[in-house]
Amino acid sequence: MDKHRPSEEMLQELDNALSRLNAMEIVSSDEQKNHVRIMRMLVEGQMHSIREFEHLKKALDLLTEQIFKVQDRINQA
């Protein structure tokens, strides 16, 4: 099974794709601009999802740390 790529790498690739889409929109016809806008929305949504996942991972780490602290206090009592 392949390893997951780091989120920073995925965000950089999506940011590059977003830059290319912005350039495509400038030179596109009206019909193509609508397609480019849809693709931009999808890329931006994916970027948002990656960032939110990172926040969830941090929150889970903090919660786990607090659980261990409570467990240590219970064991010491």
N, C-alpha and C positions, 0 to 999 in steps of 0.2 A: 504494500500500500504506500502510495506517495505521501510525503509529508506536506502539510499545509504551508503555503508561503506566508511569510510575515505580513501583517496587516499594512505596514508601511510600504512594502513593495506593491501590494495590491492597490493601495491608494495612489501611489505614484503612477502606476499603469492606467488607472481610471482617470487620473488628472490629465495624463497625456492624451487619452482618448477624448476627453472633454475639450481639450485645446484643438484637436483635429476636427471635432464636430463643430466648434465655433467657426473655424476657418471654412469648413464646408458650407455652413449656412450663408456665409458672405457671398460665395460664388454660385449658390444654388438657385434654381428657378423657384417660383412660388410653391409649386406642388412638392418639390424636393425639400423645401424649407420646413414644411410640416412634418416630414419624415425625420429630418434632422432634429427638430424640436422634441419629438417623441423619444428619439434615441438619447438626447441630452437628459431628458427627464429620467429615463431608465438608469443612465450612468450616475446621475446625481443621487438617485434613490439607493443605488448599490453602495455608493460612498457613504451615505448616511447610515445604512445598515451596518457597514463595517465599523464605523465610529461608535455606534450604539452598542455593538457587540463588545467592543473594547471597554466601554463604560460598565457593561454588565459583568465582565470578567473582573474588573477592579472592585466592583461592589461585592461580588461573591468572595473575593479574597479578603476584603475587610470583614465581611460577615463571618467567614471561617476563622479569622484571627480572634474575633470577639468570642466566638463559641469556645475556642481553646482557652481563652483567658477565664471565662466563666467555669469551664470544666476544671481548670487548675485551682480556682478558688474553692470549688466544691470539694475537691480531693484534699485540700489543705485543711479544711474545717473538720 
